[in-house]
Amino acid sequence: MMADIWNSINHLKDVTLRDAALYVFTGCIQRVCKLNRYMPVHDRHVGPLSGTLYVSQITAEIPITNYFKERIKDLRRIKPETDRSNVCISTQSSTDLRNIPNDSIDYIFTDPPFGGNLNYSELNILIEAWLGVKSDQKPEAVVNSVQRKEISDYSELMRSCLSEFNRILKSGRWITVEFHNSQNSIWNSIQEAIGQAGFIVADVRTLDKQKGTTKQLTFDSAVKQDLVISAYKPNGNLEAKFRLNAGTEDGVWEFIRYHLGKLPVVVLKDGITIVNAERQAFLLFDRMVAFHIQRGVMVPISAPEFYAGLEQRFTRRDGMFFLPDQVAEYDRAVLESGKPAQLSLFVSDEKTAITWLRQQLDPASGGEPKTQGDLTNDFNRVMNRAKHEQPLELIELLKQNFLQDEDGKWYVPDHNKASDLEKVRQRALLKEFKEYTENTGRLKVFRSEAVRFGFSDCFKRQEYETIIKVAERLPEAVLREDPDLLMYYDSALLRKK
């Protein structure tokens, strides 16, 4: 029956009519074949299983002529007066968009392949067999053992695509990346590719599409919601000013002012104000560091100096920082919906442990000075140390990052004392990192903060080879799942070339 319809379509002399008929035909192929399934659990026909070529035990037969008629009805719903003059559809790899001029696009929404979730070119076999074409798999951005594409290959292909998106997008405009994957390594590779392409991430939220996919209805392990990443292309003024002030404190604060201006002032969920993590000190510091590293520029200030500068230059509310003209809008929202609850923090290593302790001890974040005894039970409850992470006692974290008053309570030190503590801590971290550079063999248990700071120090000295050598001794999963380590490693690889 399909072959008979195919033959009739290809004998149509009207090219427009033939193309429309082929559009209907290709939309029917998977629905009218043995891939169609009936799901007894939900008592309904659910169509083909997405992401695989699979003939189920209970198939649902769809009459071909009936389905064709329904598809044609759908097509006819398009109003004839619809203006198609401003619509352009093209087909090519996103790694090469030479048909689109520089700085010509107002907004980009992209729903890219999610690592190895779906292998599109292989899944196209039925449609391609009818059309007599075959996908070029070389630029396909997937993780696929048959194509010999690993996460690093996927990340590079995504970077190439996003670099083209950056080229064609107008300065100061936005890109939305929808993402769906349960692997941290794939998530980090997407974020890293976005940064390397020149975009700056401003917001990450979940998207509840209400109606779940067949996999989400069937498998408990399936990720139920998509993530939506909002990023922007910095305008020419920021890039020009940064080039003039690169490697100086002025360059740091130029970026932070611009970035705060791009972040949403109020974030609501179900009508309630929630904390925007992107406005918190630790994430602002991370974004600032990434902005410098991805442009090959040395970061001119330490974390304590950065945190002190935030307090001096910007207004703080509920642990978040705002530009002076944004504060009134945020305060109005809080009056209407109440103060936001603090975000829960997953503590798995030294970096996140220090952030958690700052929240507990800093009055501005809802905390207060506490003794070690006050902190111990809560610390043990939230700490989920990764297998590779070198154990570090609570008392050591307190001694290296905080000060103790005469009552034995630990508190967040002021700028000058914090800088002194940081210098002592950095010397200890560099000492440990040096041991990693002098030894050989795989690093199974290590202090991630020592590796992070060592990479940062090597980057300042342009010792890219050292970064690469140590990175390649780390467990692959650890390197791919730590965004800071991955950023320094990928940047070192690019600069070594």
Secondary structure, 3 states (H helix, E strand, C coil): CHHHHHHHHHCCCCHHHHHHHHHHHHHHCCCCCCCCEEECCCCEEEECCCCCCCCCCCECCCCHHHHHHHHHHHHHCCCCCCCCCCCCCCCCCCCCCCCCCCCCEEEEEECCCCCCCCCHHHHCHHHHHHHCCCCCCCCCCCCECCCCECHHHHHHHHHHHHHHHHHHEEEEEEEEEEECCCCHHHHHHHHHHHHHCCCEEEEEEEECCCCCCHHHHHCCCCCCCEEEEEEECCCHHHHHHHHHHCCCHHHHHHHHHHHHHHCCCCEEECCEEECCHHHEHHHHHHHHHHHHHCCCCCCCCCHHHHHHHHHHHCEEECCEEECHHHHHHHHHHHHHHCCCCCCCCCECCHHHHHHHHHHHHCHHHCCCCECHHHHHHHHHHHECCCCCECCCCHHHHHHHHCEECCCCCEECCCHHHHHHHHHHHHHHHHHHHHHHHHCCCCCCCECHHHHHHHHHHHHHCCCHHHHHHHHCCCCHHHHHHCHHHHHHHHHHHHHHC
